[in-house]
């Protein structure tokens, strides 16, 4: 007779992982008040909910304030070189597809020297979670303007104001054929956690821009979107299948041709039924809405802009290798290295 399994007394079983289990023993060395603290806390709180073993989690970063992130996670991590985090992550995911790989980067690291690496990781649809912390400044190197700094930004490297048109990270990701694109903010823990959950459940490359305050070199860059007094008037939270309403439902967004227009739902000829019902599967709509953040007359959109499920890079690569092996057998590395034109050095 098979013995019945013994029930453990309450509290005697293996401890359930919590945030502390994913926090390393390293002192967190960001400037006091930095928005990175809030993002780190959100990620550490999320990890136990995912049910992924710590030994199967990897955080990969490049260079910058945000790139210290792997030190503070009690998981595997790689603090790589400037702009190359997506490349390192691509190699790891292609060779070890069972691992859960996250990329943490900043607006300077990802969009300046790392621009090409980011867009190719996105277009390939490598199954990574890419978190881009955008504070519109170079923080680690002491306050130079970055690829997302606004025109006219006065910094140490642009004393008369930047004359460069800034990148819109969400629009860039959409243009690079990313299969999942979203935006959140450091000061809205609930929304950030929801977006991170969606990011992780997406079966493909996921890109999230996080508005992050640098209180030393660019304090208040996003306060109109994060602070209670202005947040309702300056933000619209987009959700699939729901109308684009904001300001406690008193304002809406409609389309005049391809141009988004804000309107009062209580006055004038337009009502709630005229508001755009958001469709996160529409690349065209996502592209239009992504540009709203560049207009002072429109609220800034937050949420999932686009979601498209398609085969991942590592899956297609594995299938290709499998097909070739079936047809031609396994290759010979030594023969390959000595094939074709070779030279002998005397």
C-alpha positions in Angstrom: 0.0 0.0 0.0 1.4 3.4 -1.0 1.8 5.6 2.1 -0.1 8.9 2.1 2.1 11.9 1.7 2.8 13.5 5.1 1.4 17.0 5.5 3.7 19.6 6.8 2.7 21.8 9.6 2.0 25.4 8.7 5.2 27.4 8.3 7.5 24.4 8.2 7.7 24.0 4.4 10.3 25.5 2.1 10.1 29.3 2.3 8.4 31.1 -0.6 10.7 33.5 -2.4 10.0 37.2 -1.8 11.6 40.5 -2.8 14.5 40.0 -0.4 15.4 36.7 -2.1 16.1 38.6 -5.3 18.1 41.5 -3.7 21.8 41.0 -3.6 24.1 41.9 -0.7 25.6 44.8 -2.6 25.1 48.4 -1.4 22.9 50.2 -3.9 25.0 53.1 -5.1 22.7 55.5 -6.9 22.3 59.1 -5.9 19.7 59.5 -3.1 16.3 60.2 -4.7 17.2 58.6 -8.1 14.3 57.1 -10.0 16.3 53.9 -10.4 15.5 52.9 -6.9 11.8 52.7 -7.6 12.4 50.6 -10.8 14.7 48.2 -8.9 12.1 47.8 -6.2 9.4 47.1 -8.8 11.5 44.5 -10.5 12.5 42.8 -7.3 8.9 42.6 -6.1 7.8 41.2 -9.5 10.4 38.4 -9.7 8.8 36.0 -7.0 5.5 36.3 -8.9 7.0 35.0 -12.1 8.0 31.6 -10.7 11.4 31.6 -12.4 14.3 30.1 -10.4 17.0 32.6 -9.7 19.6 30.4 -11.4 17.6 30.7 -14.7 17.4 34.5 -14.5 20.0 36.8 -16.1 20.2 40.6 -16.1 22.5 42.1 -18.7 23.5 45.8 -18.9 25.8 48.1 -20.7 27.3 51.3 -19.3 25.6 54.0 -17.4 23.8 54.6 -14.1 21.0 52.1 -15.0 23.7 49.6 -15.9 24.6 49.0 -12.3 21.3 47.1 -12.1 22.8 43.5 -12.3 24.8 44.1 -9.2 21.7 44.6 -7.1 19.8 41.5 -8.4 20.5 38.2 -6.7 20.5 36.4 -10.0 23.1 35.8 -12.7 24.2 39.1 -14.4 26.5 40.6 -16.9 27.7 44.2 -16.7 28.9 44.4 -20.3 30.4 47.2 -22.5 28.9 50.4 -23.7 25.8 49.9 -25.9 26.4 46.2 -26.4 24.0 44.7 -23.9 21.5 43.6 -26.6 24.3 41.9 -28.4 25.5 39.9 -25.4 21.9 39.1 -24.5 21.2 37.9 -28.1 24.2 35.5 -27.9 23.1 34.2 -24.6 19.5 33.7 -25.6 20.4 32.0 -28.8 22.7 29.5 -27.1 20.6 29.1 -23.9 17.0 29.7 -24.9 15.7 28.3 -21.6 17.1 31.2 -19.7 15.0 34.2 -18.8 17.1 37.2 -20.0 16.5 40.8 -19.2 18.4 43.8 -20.6 18.7 47.0 -18.6 19.9 50.1 -20.4 19.6 53.8 -20.6 18.8 56.4 -23.2 22.5 57.2 -23.7 23.7 53.5 -23.6 21.0 52.2 -25.9 20.4 55.0 -28.3 23.8 56.5 -28.9 26.7 54.0 -29.2 24.2 51.1 -28.8 21.6 52.3 -31.4 22.4 49.7 -34.0 22.6 46.8 -31.5 19.2 47.8 -30.0 17.3 48.0 -33.3 18.7 44.7 -34.6 17.8 42.9 -31.4 14.3 44.2 -31.8 13.8 43.4 -35.5 15.1 39.9 -34.9 12.5 39.4 -32.2 14.9 37.8 -29.7 12.9 36.8 -26.7 14.3 39.4 -24.3 12.8 41.9 -21.9 14.5 45.2 -22.7 14.0 48.0 -20.2 15.3 51.4 -21.3 15.5 53.9 -18.5 15.0 57.3 -20.0 16.1 60.4 -18.0 16.9 62.5 -21.0 20.5 63.1 -19.8 23.9 61.4 -19.3 24.0 60.9 -15.6 27.1 58.8 -15.0 29.4 61.2 -17.0 27.9 64.2 -15.2 25.2 65.8 -17.1 25.7 66.0 -20.9 22.8 66.0 -23.2 21.6 62.6 -24.5 19.9 61.3 -27.6 16.5 61.9 -25.9 17.3 65.4 -24.6 14.9 68.1 -25.9 15.9 70.8 -28.4 17.4 73.7 -26.5 18.6 71.6 -23.6 21.5 73.5 -21.8 24.1 71.1 -20.5 27.9 71.0 -20.0 28.2 69.7 -23.6 25.6 72.0 -25.0 26.1 75.4 -23.2 24.0 77.3 -25.7 21.3 74.6 -26.0 21.1 71.4 -27.9 20.2 71.8 -31.6 19.7 68.0 -32.2 16.3 66.5 -32.8 15.7 63.9 -30.0 14.8 60.3 -30.5 11.4 59.1 -29.5 12.3 55.6 -28.1 8.8 54.2 -28.6 8.6 55.4 -32.2 12.1 54.0 -32.8 11.2 50.6 -31.4 8.1 50.5 -33.6 10.1 51.5 -36.6 12.6 48.7 -35.9 9.7 46.1 -36.1 9.7 45.3 -32.4 6.9 42.8 -31.5 6.1 44.4 -28.2 6.4 48.1 -27.3 5.3 49.8 -24.1 6.0 52.8 -21.8 5.7 53.4 -18.1 7.2 55.6 -15.4 9.2 55.3 -12.2 6.7 57.0 -9.9 3.7 54.8 -10.7 4.6 51.5 -9.1 1.3 49.9 -9.9 1.4 50.7 -13.6 5.0 49.9 -13.9 4.4 46.4 -12.3 1.5 45.8 -14.7 3.6 46.7 -17.7 6.5 44.5 -16.5 4.2 41.6 -16.1 2.9 42.0 -19.7 6.4 42.4 -20.9 7.4 39.1 -19.4 4.4 37.1 -20.7 5.0 38.3 -24.2 6.6 35.4 -26.2 9.1 37.5 -28.1 11.3 40.6 -27.9 9.7 43.2 -25.5 10.8 46.8 -25.3 9.7 49.1 -22.4 10.6 52.7 -22.1 10.5 53.9 -18.4 10.5 57.6 -17.7 13.1 57.9 -14.9 13.9 61.0 -12.9 17.6 62.1 -12.5 17.3 64.4 -9.6 20.9 65.6 -9.9 21.3 66.5 -13.5 17.8 66.7 -14.9 15.4 66.9 -12.0 11.7 67.2 -12.8 12.0 66.3 -16.5 8.8 64.2 -16.3 7.1 65.7 -13.3 4.1 66.9 -15.4 3.4 63.2 -16.1 4.2 61.8 -12.6 3.0 64.4 -10.1 -0.5 64.4 -8.7 -1.3 68.0 -9.6 -0.7 67.6 -13.3 -0.7 63.8 -14.0 -4.4 63.5 -14.8 -4.3 66.4 -17.3 -1.0 65.4 -19.0 -1.2 61.6 -19.3 -3.5 59.1 -21.1 -3.2 55.5 -20.2 -3.9 53.4 -23.3 -5.6 50.0 -23.0 -6.5 47.5 -25.7 -10.2 47.7 -26.5 -10.9 50.8 -24.4 -11.4 54.4 -25.5 -8.6 56.9 -25.1 -9.9 59.0 -22.3 -8.0 61.0 -19.7 -8.5 63.8 -17.1 -10.9 61.5 -15.1 -12.8 60.8 -18.3 -13.5 64.4 -19.1 -11.1 64.6 -22.1 -10.7 62.3 -25.0 -8.5 61.7 -28.1 -10.1 61.4 -31.5 -8.5 61.2 -34.9 -8.8 64.0 -37.5 -7.6 61.9 -40.5 -4.2 60.7 -39.2 -3.8 63.5 -36.6 -4.7 62.9 -33.0 -6.8 65.7 -31.4 -7.8 66.3 -27.8 -11.4 67.2 -27.1 -13.7 67.8 -24.2 -16.3 65.0 -24.0 -18.8 67.2 -22.1 -18.8 70.2 -24.4 -18.9 70.6 -28.1 -19.9 68.3 -30.9 -17.8 65.3 -29.8 -18.6 62.8 -27.1 -17.1 59.6 -25.6 -18.2 57.6 -28.6 -15.9 59.7 -30.8 -12.8 58.8 -28.8 -10.3 56.4 -30.4 -10.8 52.8 -29.2 -7.2 51.6 -28.8 -6.0 48.6 -30.7 -2.6 47.3 -29.6 -2.5 45.0 -32.7 -2.5 48.0 -35.0 1.0 49.1 -35.9 -0.4 52.1 -37.8 -2.3 53.3 -34.7 0.6 52.7 -32.4 2.8 54.8 -34.7 0.4 57.7 -34.6 -0.1 57.6 -30.9 3.6 57.2 -30.1 4.1 60.7 -31.5 1.7 62.3 -29.1 4.5 62.6 -26.5 6.2 65.2 -28.7 3.2 67.5 -28.7 2.6 70.0 -25.9 -1.1 70.1 -26.9 -1.7 66.4 -26.2 -1.3 64.2 -23.2 1.6 61.7 -23.1 0.5 58.1 -23.7 1.5 55.3 -21.3 0.8 51.6 -21.6 1.2 48.9 -24.3 1.5 50.5 -27.7 1.9 47.4 -29.8 1.8 43.6 -29.4 2.4 41.1 -32.2 3.0 37.4 -31.6 5.4 35.9 -34.1 8.2 33.3 -34.0 11.3 34.3 -32.1 14.8 34.5 -33.4 16.2 31.7 -31.2 13.3 29.4 -32.2 13.9 30.0 -35.9 17.6 29.6 -35.5 17.2 26.3 -33.7 14.8 25.0 -36.4 17.2 26.0 -39.1 20.1 24.1 -37.5 17.9 21.1 -36.9 16.8 21.1 -40.6 20.4 21.4 -41.8 21.6 18.6 -39.5 18.9 16.3 -40.8 19.8 17.0 -44.4 23.6 17.2 -44.3 24.6 15.8 -40.9 26.7 17.6 -38.3 29.5 19.8 -39.6 33.3 19.4 -39.0 34.8 22.5 -37.4 38.4 21.5 -38.2 37.5 20.9 -41.9 35.7 24.3 -42.0 38.7 26.2 -40.6 41.0 24.6 -43.1 38.7 24.9 -46.1 39.1 27.4 -48.9 42.0 29.9 -49.0 44.5 29.3 -46.3 48.0 30.5 -45.7 51.0 29.0 -43.9 53.2 31.5 -42.1 56.9 30.4 -42.3 
